[in-house]
Amino acid sequence: MERKFNKQPKLHVKTGDTVEVIAGNSKGKRGKIVEVLVKKNRVVVEGVNMIKKHIKPNAQSPQGEIKELEGTIHISNVLVVDPSTGKPTRVGRKLNDAGNLQRFSKASGKFI
């Protein structure tokens, strides 16, 4: 019996995917996905959307410090980079030989 509530949505990206940003201030940049925030529909991409975080003085840094961290981006603003062609592509799902759903590139038709 299939669950009706609390189902996690299927997303087109996973942690570790190489993606390209297609909208916003970081448009055109590429990076790996560090974290996927499913409930907020956002992702953290390595080296993209850098923000500055001010840290209060403490025992380790008596002066305090300013750290640069990656901010989140909405999941609709990234496209997966196809490993075979190196270009951004949309993602679909279809059954593989083992009978499992697997992601594939809509541009080349190959499994990701």
Residue pairs with C-beta under 8 A, 6 or more apart in sequence:
8 38
9 38
10 93
11 36
11 38
11 75
12 75
12 80
12 90
12 91
12 103
13 19
13 33
13 36
13 43
13 75
13 78
13 80
13 91
14 33
14 36
15 33
15 34
15 35
15 36
16 32
16 33
17 32
17 33
17 80
17 81
17 112
18 30
18 31
18 32
18 80
18 81
18 83
19 30
19 31
19 32
19 33
19 43
19 45
19 78
19 79
19 80
19 81
19 88
20 28
20 29
20 30
20 78
20 79
20 81
20 88
21 27
21 28
21 29
21 30
21 45
21 48
21 73
21 77
21 78
22 77
22 78
22 79
22 88
23 76
23 77
24 49
24 73
24 77
25 49
26 45
26 48
26 49
26 73
29 45
29 47
29 48
30 81
31 45
31 46
31 47
31 48
32 45
32 46
33 43
33 44
33 45
33 46
33 78
34 44
34 45
34 46
34 70
35 43
35 44
36 42
36 43
36 44
36 75
37 43
37 44
37 72
40 72
41 74
41 75
41 76
42 72
42 73
42 74
42 75
43 72
43 73
43 75
43 78
44 70
44 71
44 72
44 73
45 70
45 73
45 78
46 70
47 70
48 70
48 73
49 70
49 71
49 72
49 73
50 68
50 69
50 70
50 71
51 68
51 69
51 70
51 71
52 66
52 67
52 68
52 69
53 66
53 67
53 68
53 69
54 64
54 65
54 66
55 61
55 64
55 65
55 66
55 67
56 64
57 63
57 64
58 64
79 88
79 89
79 90
80 88
80 89
80 91
80 103
80 105
80 112
81 87
81 88
81 89
82 88
82 89
82 105
82 107
82 108
82 110
82 112
83 112
84 105
84 108
84 110
85 105
85 107
85 108
87 107
89 105
89 106
89 107
89 108
90 105
90 106
90 107
91 103
91 104
91 105
91 106
91 112
92 103
92 104
92 106
93 101
93 102
93 103
93 104
94 101
94 102
94 104
95 101
95 102
96 102
96 111
102 111
102 112
103 111
103 112
104 110
104 111
104 112
105 111
105 112
